[in-house]
Amino acid sequence: MGVKVVLVGSSGGGGATEGHADVQGFVKTLETQLEAAGMELVGVQMIATMNGIGMDHAGPTTPAVLHTRLHGERGLQNFAGSLEEVNERARSVDSVLASYIADAVSKCDAVVSMSADVEGANLRALILVPVRDEIVAWIQGQHHPIVGAIAGVLMCRGSKSGYYHSIALPIILIEMEHGDFSFVGSLDLLTLVCVSGGICAGVRLQRKSALAERGLWVNMCFGDMIEAAYPFMEEVTAVNAAGYLGSAVGGAILQTGEGDAVLSTAYMPVPLSILFAGVSGRLVLAAACLAAWGIPFIVALVFYRNR
């Protein structure tokens, strides 16, 4: 398996309506979906109240069950008791899962959190998740173009290796949880949307291609559809290299911007993504988008001329 995932949380305030009062059924469904995506569920800590009582109406004596999976177990271990007893047991499991998250290289790559208790039973595990995102804050604080170039290349390569949804997208969601735009969202805009849009535009101008045409319009008008460019990147080595070069140059230009002024998102039309950046960052982001789009566009235009 590739990406290792930990699940923490509870059945929530309205357990049945949230769809995971049946924790064992929910875990089985989640595990099936993760395995289909080449991921592995390596740890579980889920608390469920019994008798149809939601967490919003539960008290210390409410019957509850703690469902856990640790140390490579298959299936779930269950501990039943009062909610107070279950929460106490859950805190010890929380410490183990926190060690998984801290050891990101070998034990955990991502965390799925559902109706978690961020001040109690899930505190240790979840408090380590933002630590992993400090890397983004460090990159954003470095105003050297080479840092942005490396980040751009890694973002482009990561999307081709399957790490966008497991790493980049969760970080984007964390950055945007209070309604702000995202630095990784801006990298997404440059290295996926603009690169793909430029490649698709160059290919479409040289030959009739439904995929290139659709990729162009979806990327530029609606948001991230990097997958449209993959066949063309694989077909022509120079186009593939141009995608990385465009990502590097776009990332380098982005890195010259002022902190929060260049935050944006990849999930809206490109002009709006630029417009919603800070006033002092719009020109920087526009220049970065032009470079990320233009370099692969020119190379695709040249190398697809006689194909």
ABEGO torsion letter per residue (X at the ends): XBBBBBBBEBAEABAAAAGAABAAAAAAAAAAAAAAAGBBBABBBBBBBBGGBBAAABBAABBBBBBBBBGGBBEBBBBBEBAAAAAAAAAAAAAAAAAAAABAAAABABBBBBGBBAABAAAAAAAAAAAAAAAAAAAAABABAAAAAAAAAAAAAAAAAGAAAAAAAAAAAAAAAAGBBBAAAAAAAAAAAAAAAAAAAAAAAABBBAAAAAAAAAAAAAEBBAAAAAAAAAABAAAAAAAAAAAAAAAAAAAABBEAAABBBAABBAAAAAAABBAAAAAAAAAAAAAAAAAAAAAAAAAAAAX
